[in-house]
Amino acid sequence: MNSDEKEDCECAPPQAETSSAGGADREHEEPEIENPEASRMKRAAAKHLIERYYHQLTEGCGNESCSNSWCASSVGFSRMDNNEAAVKALELYKVNAKLCDPHPSKKGTASAYQESSAHSNSACSNKKMNHKDIHSVRDNFKGKDEDKDEDEKEAAASSTTAMEEDSPTSSSSSRLGECLLGENDIQKLAPDEVSVDIEAVRRVYERLLSNDKIEAAFLNALVYLSPNVECDLTYHNVYSRDPNYLNLFVIVMENSNLHSPEYLEIALPQFCKAMSKLPLAAQAKLARLWSHYSAEQIRRMVETFQQLITYKVISNEFNSRNLVNDDDAVVAATKCLKIVYYANVLGGDLDMEHNEEEDEEPIPESSDLTLQELLGEERRNKKGPRVDPLETELGIRTSDCRRPLVPFEEFVNEPLNEVLEMDKDYTFFKVETENKFSFMTCPFILNAVTKNLGLYYDNRIRMYSERRITVLYSLVQGQQLNPYLRLKVRRDHIIDDALVRLEMIAMENPADLKKQLYVEFEGEQGVDEGGVSKEFFQLVVEEIFNPDIGMFTYDEHTKLFWFNPSSFENEGQYTLIGIVLGLAIYNNCILDVHFPMVVYRKLMGKKGTFRDLADANPVLYQSLKELLEYEGSVEEDMMITFQISHTDLFGNALMYDLRENGDKIPVTNENRKEFVAQYSEYILNKSVEKQFKAFRRGFHMVTNESPLKYLFRPEEIELLICGSRCLGFTSCLYRREFWETLHSFGEEQKRLFLQFTTGTDRAPVGGLGKLKMIIAKNGPDTDRLPTSHTCFNVLLLPEYSSKEKLRERLLKAITYAKGFGML
């Protein structure tokens, strides 16, 4: 053996194992009839050789002085992509080219690979293939595929998929899982389990990430790995064939440095794009797995994706022509963040049991033909409200979560909200095309202001749609045109006039409730461009929630209203109140309504529980809490039973048995939890069941087709209806003299001013910083009072001669401001 041969001793071609004479003898042999077992073995051997050629072309043997021109370790080798390498591997296999053995520097990786392959082959049979069989396979393959370039490319693509699934760089987790678990064991994994040892992965990262060179290797590996993974998930449906493919994402997400600047430019965006291609079942499995993580671990993943979104938003100039919706990295990171969001929900404090029953009668449909029906199409709204597919796959709702692992507010990305063109985003949301992403499909990332704008677009478009339908219907039927929901009321009989009219509309044609509201006060000049409606709602609410009427009770301690279980009013009256609240949201009006949070949870489909008593009835909550925490004998010391008492409208005591013969069943240390649960159930649900169901029915008559429940959480629904209690007047801009005068007012006078100028004494969603108020000069000094256009939030202010006169005139205007046309 010469010196060159010694130097290349590690690169031995496979044909050296068989003499040429052996090959000549084989040509004269009779063809043998192979059994299926032998055929499978030969195919496995051929696949193994092709894979070795493929790894030799993509990774090399590890010998820096390798002279094999078809080895990636050789000096003059030209790098090729995976598809080219696959095609070339087939060609090298057919011509029996030189095949390198792994260099000692790569023994660990290569030997593991060879052992894995050998183990895979031995699973088929305990027999060994001789060299004759290997060459037979090679010759058969060569004969079948000769001069068939197209077929060869297709075979190359297939083998590329197989090799990438088994390659150390693209699917090491899959092989690791196969080594640890058999095929039957994989099926036994729980929905929230994977075959990778996560604790071991964390220990490895802890040791390795301290080394800068290894950190760079991780970064480069992720850059090269991600496009292949994205291709596998997009075109090859690899997860359905190998569930262990998910291990790859589990391992990468354990890297605590993912949010560092080095990853933000290329590596993390590419990885997010690959992860966003996971099928729904895989996303759900990840969410279930991560739901067992600690709050700190969830927060780290949230920060990772939020960092990428913020970086991309800040480093680009997004506008109406360059939409953030078209940025692949931002969209992919948002989709990945959704998985973490549902993991955060699943891992939080869940209440899956206490759900409100659906309405027994469906919300009545319009008796009129819709535009679609007039054109011979089916009504679109029959498909029901939108539900997130991942939410359905997991079998949960956001409203099921009492307290998440990480506060929901941490999922909101403010820079994204600032550049989001909501009109365009809403269009993508409604059209539901695959090539256009809408951030409204991920409402957790949007703040209440942005979601409120999306809801506004939805309501306005629905109003315009009802208007067009009315016009077309009037042309077809020849009836009088009535494109608005018109309410003509007398100020002194506002409840009677409004509720009677709304009741007639609800019975005759509920679809009219979705038309734009137009209110007219009899005998007044006001034209409703929004301001008259605001005052109408305010006056109706003041009348309805008057405790003297008896429909609601008022708690002096909490300043909150609650349904009166002993009310003499029929269910229809509560239905009409629900309609009024729905109309207020639909017409973008803020109401001075004070309900405990449990009302909004119930509107979202969740029953009240003991925890809801904390704000609904804090005195009762504290008493029941002390009962649960009492360390002595409850039965002997407290002597209470499963019979409770409450007072009716006239102060009379009424008794109610929480259990049958409750007065004879004592509350003990053993059954006190049951007592507290049933007591809460009665107060918050059973005692007001009829009243609340009627109220909810009226609310849904207006909002049943709205994305309200899809976009908003219960606390955000309260914000929509009531507005923000924090005024924050420092956010508004007006003239210096006026600013000084206004800030000299007391809190009540400020509220009167806001009522006078905007039609409501509440700040909009987001505070007064979101309120566009215009203060306009209205002539020279005069004795006239300031006036306002509440429809447009405009204050017309004469140029008074002194600050004292300004203060006196303004106070008089806001104190006696009722009605329209007053000067």
N, C-alpha and C positions, 0 to 999 in steps of 0.2 A: 504494500500500500504506500503510495507516494505521499509527499507532504500535503498536497492539495486534498487528497482523499481523506487524510487524517483530519484536516481542518474542517471538512464538511461531513464528518462521520455522523453528525446528528441529523443530516438531511438525507434520508434514505428513501428512494422511490419504492412504492409498494411492489412493483414488478420484480424487484431483486429477490423477493421471497420465492419466486417460481422460475425455474430454468426455462430457457427458450425451447428446449427439447420437450419439456412438459407441455408447452403451448402447442408444439407441432403434433404431439400425440393426441391432444385434445381435439384437433381438427378432424381426426379420422375416427373418433369415437362415435358410437351410435347414440343418438339422442335418447336420453332417459326420460321415463315418465315420472314427473315429479308429483309428490303428494302436496296438498295445500299447506301443510306445516312447513315443508321445505321451501315452498314458494314464499311464504311469509318471512321466513328467515333470510332468504336471499334479498328480498326487498328491504328488509331492515338493515342488512349489511351494506347494500348500495346506498341507502339513505345516510348511513353513518359515514361512509367515505365521502359522499358529496358534502356533508356538513363539515367534515375536516378540511376539505378544500376551501370551503366558504370561510371558515375561521382563519385559515392560512392566508386568504386574500384580504380579509378585513382586519385581523389582529396581528398576524404574523406568529412566528415560532418563538420569538423572544431573543434570538441570537443576533446580536448587532452585526456580526461578520458573516451572516448567512449569504450564500451565493446563489440561492434558488431565485431565479428571476420572477417566479410566480408566488413569492412570499413577501408579505407586507413588511417583514423585518429587513429585507435586503435594501442596500443603499439606493439603487436606481429605480426602486419600485414606484409606480404612479398610483396614487390613491384612487379608488373607485367607489361609487355609491353602492348601496345594498343590492339594487336590481342588477347592476352590471356585474357585481361580484357573484351573484347567483347564477347568471348566465355563464360566466367564465368558469364557475365551479363545475357545471355540467360538461363544458367542453374539456376541461382538464381530466375529469373522470373518464370520459370516453376515450381519450388518447393515453390514459394510464400515466399521467404526468408525475413528476417527482413530488412526493409528499413529505414535508418536514416533520420530524419528531419534536416535541416541545423542548425548549432549552431549559436547563435547571432553574433559571430565573422565573420561568412560568410554570414550573412543575405543579405547583399547588393548584392553579386554576385549571390547567389542562388535564391533570390527572383526575381532578374532580369531575371534569366534563366527560373524560373517557370512562371513568367508573360509572357515571350516571348512565351513559349510553350503553355500556356493557350490561348494567343492571336492567336497563330497559329491554335489551335484546334477550337477556336470559329469562326475562319474564315470559317471553313467547315460548321458549323451549330450553331444556337443559342441554340440548345437543350443540355441538360446535360445527360451524361451517368450515370446510376445508378450502384450500386456495383454488381448487378447481371450480367449486361452486361460485366463489367470488368472481372469477374471470368469466364464468358462464353468465352470471347476471350482467356483467359489464358488456359482454358481447351481445346478449339479447337486447339490452338497452340501446346499444349502438346500432343494431340492425333496425330496430323499430323507429328510431328517431332520426335516422340519417336523412339529410336534405329536407328537413321539415322545420324551417326556422321559426315559423309562427307558433307551431306546437311547442317548440323548444322554449320560446319566450313565455308561453303560458305556464309550462312546467316550471320554468325558473321563478315566475311570480309565486306559484304555489309553494315551491321549496323555500323561497324567501320568507314566506309567512311561517312555515314550520321552523326554519332556522332561527328566526327572530324570537319565536315563542320559546325556543330552547337555549338561545344564546345567553352567555353570562351578562351581556350589557343590556339586553332588552327584556329579559324575563328570568332573571336569576331567582326571583321570588317564586316563580312557578315551579322550577325544578327543586328549589328548597322545600316547597310544600309537598312535592311528590316524594321526596326522600323521607320526609317526616310522616307523611300520611299516605295510606293507600287510597285507591279510588273510592272504595266504600266508606273510608273514614271521612273523606271530604264531604260526603253527603250528610254526615252526622253532625257537622258543625252547626252551632246555633246561629240564628239570624244576626246576632251581634258579635260573632266570633270569626277570627281569621286564623290561618295556619302558621303565621309568623309569630315568633316570640318578641313581643313589643318591648318588654323590659330589657331583653338582651340587645335589641337594636339601640335603645337609649344608652346603654352602657358603652356600646361600641362608638356611638357618636361622641359621647363624653370624652373618650380616650383619643379619638382621631381628630376632632375639630380643633384641637389645640395646636395642630401642626399646619402651618400655612401651605405647605406643598400639597398635603392631602386635601385641604380645603379647596385649592385650585383644581385638583383632580375631580372632586365632587362637582364643582361648577361646570367643568368641561363635559363630564359624563352626562350631566343633566341636559346640557345643550344638545349633545348628540343623541341622547336617548329619547327626548320628548317628541320630535317629529315622527320617529318610528312608532312610538306608542300611539300617537294620534292617528296615524295611518291604520294601525292594527284595529283600533276601536271603531274607526269610521267605516272601513271597508271590509274587514275580515271577521267582525263579530267574535273577537277572540275571547271575550269574557264569558260568553255562553258555553264555549268549549272548555275553558279553563278558569274556574272561579278564583283560583289562586293568583290570577293576574292582578287582582286587587291589592295583593301584598305590596306591589311596587309603589302604589300611591301611599299606602300606610307607612312604608319605610321612608319615602322622600319627605313626607309631611312631618316626620319626627326630627328633621334637621332644624335645629333651633336658630340657624343663621339664615334661613330662607328670606327673611325680611331685610337683610343687610343690603347696602347699595350695590354690591357686586352682582347680586342676583337679579336686581330690578330691571336691568336693561334688556337682557335676552333670556336668561335661563328661566326665571320665574314666569314671564309671560308665555313662553313656549310650554312650560309644564302645565300652566293653568288651561291653555287651549286643549292640551291632551286630556286633562282631568274633566273638562267640560263635556267631553265626548262620551263619558261613561254612560252606559244605559241606566234606566231608571232603577232597576233592581240593585245595581252596584252602588248607585248614589244612596239608596235607602240603607244598604248594608254599612256603608261608611258612616252615615248619620247615626245608626244604632251603635256602632262600635265607638264612635267619638262621644256619644252621650254618656259613656262611663268615665270619660276623662274628667279631671278636676277643672275648676273654674279658671285656674291659671293657664292650663294647657289649652282650653278653648279660647281664652283671651289671646294667647300667643298666635293661634291660627287666624283669629279675627284680625289682629294687627298685621299679620303677614299680607293678607289679601287687601286690607284697607290701605296699607302702605303702597301697594302696587297701583291701586285705583287712584289714590291721591297723586302719586308721582306722575302717572300718565296724564291726569287732568291738568296738573300745573305745568307740565312740560310741553303741552300742546295748546293751541288757540282754537278752542271749540266755539262754534257759532251756528247760525241757522243754515249755513252752507257746508260747514264741516262739523257734522253732528257727532257727539260723543257716542251715540248709538252705533256708529260705524267703526269704532275703535275695537279691534278684536281682543286686545289685551284687557281693556276695561270690562267688556262684555263677559269674557271668559272668567275673569276674577270675580265678577258679580255672581256668576253661576256657581262657582266654587264656594263663595261665601254663603250661598243659599244652603248648601249641604251642612256647613258649620252652624248656620242659623237653626236648622231643624234639630241638629245634635244638641244645641243649646236649649231648645224647647223640651226635647225628650229627656235631657238630663236634669231638668228643673223640677220644681214641685208641681206635679200634674194632678188634675182633678178630671178623670175620664168618666166618672159615674153620674154626676149630677147634671143631667141635660134636660132642658125644657122639652116638653112634648110639642110636636108639630101641630099646627092648626088643623082641627078636624075637617073643616071646610076649606077648600082651596080659595085663594084670593080670586074674587070674581073677575072674569075677563071682560073686555069691552064688548058691548052689544053691537057696536059699529064694525064695519069692515075696516081692516087696516090697509095700508098702502100695498103691502105684499099680497094680501088676499084679493085686493082689487085687480092686481096684476097676475093673479093665478098662482101665487107662490105661497108657501107655508109661512106662518107667523114665526119670526125669528126668536122671539123671547121665550118660546116653548122649551128651548134647550136648557133653561134654568140658569142660576147664577154660576159664575166662574169659580172653579176650585183648582188649586194648584195640584198638578199630578203627583209631585213628591209627597205632598200632604196626604193625598189619598192612599199612596203606596204605604206610607207609615201608619195610617189610621189615626192621625191626630189632627187637632186644630190649634192654632196659636192661642185661641181663647181657653184651651184646656190647661194652659200653663199659668199657674198662680204666681210663681217667681222663677224666672230662668236662672241658669248658672251665671250668665253674664247679662247685665241690664240691656234691654232692647235698644236703648239709646246709643250704645257703643257700635251698633251695626249701621247707624245712619252716617253717611258720608257727605258732609256739608259742601266741600268743593265740587263734588259731582252735582249736588242739587243746584248749585249756582250756575253751572254751565248747561244744565239740561233744558232743552227746548221742549216744554211740556206739551205744546200743541202738536208737535211732530210725534212725540212719544205716545201721546194718547191715540193718535191715528194708527200707529203700529200696534198698539194694544188692542184696538177694535178689529183691525184687519186680520191679525194673527197669521202673518206670513212667516215662513221659515227663514227667509234671508234678511228680515228686519227684526231686531231685538227691541223690546220695550222694557224699560226699567219698572214700569207699573206691574210687570209680572213678578218682580222682586220688591214688593212694597216696603220690606224691612229696611232697605237702604235709603228710602226717601223720608224726609221730614214731614211734619203735619202740614206745613204750608204748601209744599209741592203736591202732596196727595190731595189737599183741598182744591188746588187748581185743576188737577185731573178730574176730580169729582164735578167741579164747576163746568168743565167742558162737556162731560157726559150729560149733565142735567140740561145744559143749553141746547146741545144737539138733539136731545130727546124732545125738548120743547119745540124746536124748529121742525122736527119730524112730525110731531102731532099736529103742528100748524099746517104743514103740507098735506097731511092725510085729510085734515078737515076740509081744506080747499078742494081737494080732489073728490072727496065724498059729497060735498055740496054740489059739485058739478054733475056727478053721476046721479044723485038722488033728487037734486033740485030743491034741497032744503036751505034754510037760512044759514049764512056763514057765521060761525062762532069760534074763531081761532084761539080765544083766550079763556082762562078760567076766571070769569067775572063774578065779583062779589060786590053788591051794592048794599051798604049797611048804614043804619042810623047810629050815631055815636052814643045815644042814650039807650039803645037796645042792641048793642053790638053782639052780645052772646046769642040772643034769640035769632037775629037775622043771619048771622054767620053760620051757626051750627045747623039751623034748619036748611039753609041753602046747601051746605056741604053734605048733609044727610041725604038730600034728594039726589045730588050728583053721585054719591057713593052707591046709592041703590040703582039708579038708572044707567049710568055709564061711568064706571070707575076710571076709565082711561082719561077722562077729562081732568082728573086730578093731576095728570102729568103735563097739562098745558101750563103756559106761563100765567102766573097769578096777576090779576089786575083788580085792584081794590078802589072803590069809589065811596067816599063818605057823602051821604045825602046832604045837599045844600051847601057843599064846600067846593072851592075852586081847584083843589089839588089834582094834578094829573099824575097818575102813578107811573113814575119811571124807576120805582124801587123804594123811594122814600115813604110813600103812603102805605105800602105794604109793611114796611118796618114798624110804623106806628100802629097799624092794625094788629100785628102780632103782639106787640107790647101791651096793648089795651086788652086783648083777648086773654093773654096770660095773667094779667093782673086780676081779671074777673074770675077766671076759672080756678085759680089757686087761692082765692079768698077763703080762709077757713070757715067763714060764715055760711058758705054754700054747702060745705060738708063733703065734698068729693075727695079732698085730701086733708090729712092731718099735718100739723106743723109743730116741729120740735124746737122750742126756744133755745135749747142748749146747742144743738148742732146747726140750727138755721136751715134745716132741710125738710122737704115735704115727703110724705109717704101716702100710699093709697089707703083710703079709709075703708076698712073691712065691713063697717056697719052703715055705709052710705045708702041713702034711699034712691040714688040715681040709678037708672037702668044701664045695662051694658053698652047700649048705643051711645050714651054720653061719653063714656070712656073711649069708645072707638073714635069718636069725633076729636077727642083731645089727642089721640095718637096721630090722626090725620093732620092736625095743626102742627105737631112737632115734625112730622115728615115733610109737610109743605115748607116749614121754615128752613130745613136743610136743603130742600129741592130748589128753593128760591134764594138761597144764600143769605138768610137773615139770622141774626143772633138773638136768642131769647133769654130773658131774665128768669131762668128756670133753675131750681135748686133741688136736684135729686141726689140720693146717695149713689155711689158707684155701682151698687148691686143692680140698680135699674138698667144700666147700660150693659152690664154682663148678661142680664136676663134677656135683653133685646138681641144679644148676640147668641143666645141659645143655651146659656148656662144658668142653672138654678142657684138660688142663694143658699149659703151654708153658714156655719157658725162663724167663720172668719169674716164674713160680710157684715156681721153685726157690729164690728169694730167701728165702722163709720155710720152705719144705719141707725144703730141704737147702742151707743157706747156704754150707757149705764147698765143695760141688760147684759151686754158682752162682758163687762167687768165682773158682774155677779156670777155669771156662768163659769167664767175663767177661774174665779176663786173656788167655786164648787169643785172643779176638776182638780185643782191643786191642793185641796184640803187634805191634811194628813191624818186627821182624826176619823171617827166613825160618822159618816154622813147620815146614816139612818137614825142613830141615837141622838146626835147633836143638832141636826137640822130639821128632822121630822117633816120632810116634803114627800109628796107623792107624784105620780104621773098625771095628776090633774092640775091644770093651770087656770088662772083667771085673767081676764082683760076687760077693759071698760068699753062700752058702746058710745055712740055719739052723744048720749045724754048723761054719761058718767055712771051708768048702771054696770055692775059687775056681771060678767058672763063667764061661765065655767066651761072648760073644754078638756076632754080626756085624750091624752096623747096615745094611750093604749086602752083597749077595752077594759072597763071597770078600773080606770086609772086611779080613782080615789082610794082604791084598796091595795094598790101596788106601791110600796115604799121605794124611794130612791136610795140605793146603797153604793158602796165603793165599787162594787162589781158592775152595776148597770148605769152609773152616772154618765158615762160617755154616750150611751144610747139616749138617755134623758136629754142631754144637751143637744144632740143631733136632731131629735124629734121636736124639741122646743124651737130650735132655729128653723127647721123645716116648716113648722106651723106659722111662725111669725112672718117669714120672708116669702113663703110660697103658698101654702094651703089657704091661709086666711084671706089672701087677696087674689086667689086664683082666677076668679071670674073677672074681676076688675082689670087685672094685668093682661089676661088673654085678649080682652076686648081692646085694650089700649095698644097691645102689640099688633093686633090685626089691623087697626087703623094706621099705625106707623108703616106697616109693610104694604098697605094698599098704595102708598106713594113711593116707597123705596124698594119694592120687591125686584125690580129690574135694574137697580143701581148696583155698581161695584162697591157699595158702602162696606159690606161685611168682609169683602175680599181685601180691601185696602186698609181698613182702620181697626185698631184695637179698641176695647171699651173706653179706656181713658181718653182716646182721641175722638171717639164719638161725643163724649161729654164736651170736649173742646169745640167741636163743630157746632153743637147746639147752643152752648152757653158762652163761648168765647173765653178769653183769658181774663182772670180776675186781676192780674197785675197790669196796671195801666201803662206805666213807664212813659210819662209825658215827655221826658227828656229826649225821646227818639224823634219827635215831630219837629218840623222846621216852620217857623213863622217869624214875623217881624219882631224886632227886639222889644219894642214897647208893649206889644201884645203879649209876648212871651213873659215879660215881667209881671204884667197884670194877671195873667192866667195862673202863674205859679204862686201868686199871693192868695188864691182861692183855697178854701178848705176842700177836703176830699169829696164831700157831698156836692159842692158847687162844681168841682171838676167833672163829676159824673153828669150833672145837669147840662154842663156845656157840651160834653160828648153826645148826650141825648139830643140836644138842640141841633148840633151840626151834622150828625151822622144818622140819627134816628134810633140809636141804641146807646145805652150807657156802658156797653162792654167793648173791650178791645177785640179786634179780629184775631184769628189764629196766627200766632207768631208775635203778638203784642203790637203796640202802636207803631213800632218801627215799620210794620207792613201796611200801615194805614196811609193812603195817599190823600192828604187833606190840602185843599187849596184855600188860601185866605186872600180874597180879592178886594181891592179898593172900590168903594161904592159911593163915589161923589165926595164933595167937600163937607166941611163941618155942618151938622144939622142936628135937629132934635129927634130925628127918626131912630128907631131901634135897629140894631143889626138884624139881618135876615140870613136865611140859609137855604140851600138846595140839598136836602138830605139824600136825594137820589144820586148826587154826584159828590157828596161830602165837600161842598163849597160853602164857605162863610163869606158873606158880603158885609164888609165893615166900612162904614163912613169914616172919613178922616177927622175924627173928633179933635177939638182944640186942645184938650188936656188929657192927661192920664186918668185924672179923677173922673172926668166925664165919660171916658171910655169904660172905666170900671162900673160906674153907675148904670149906664145904658146897657152894657153887656149883662150885668146881673139881673136887671129887670127883664131882659129878653129871655134869658134862660130859665128864669123862675116862673114866668107865666106863659111859657111856650106850649100851647096845645092848639091844634087845628092848623089849617093852611090858609094863607092869604092874609095873616095878621101882620101889620106894619106898625 
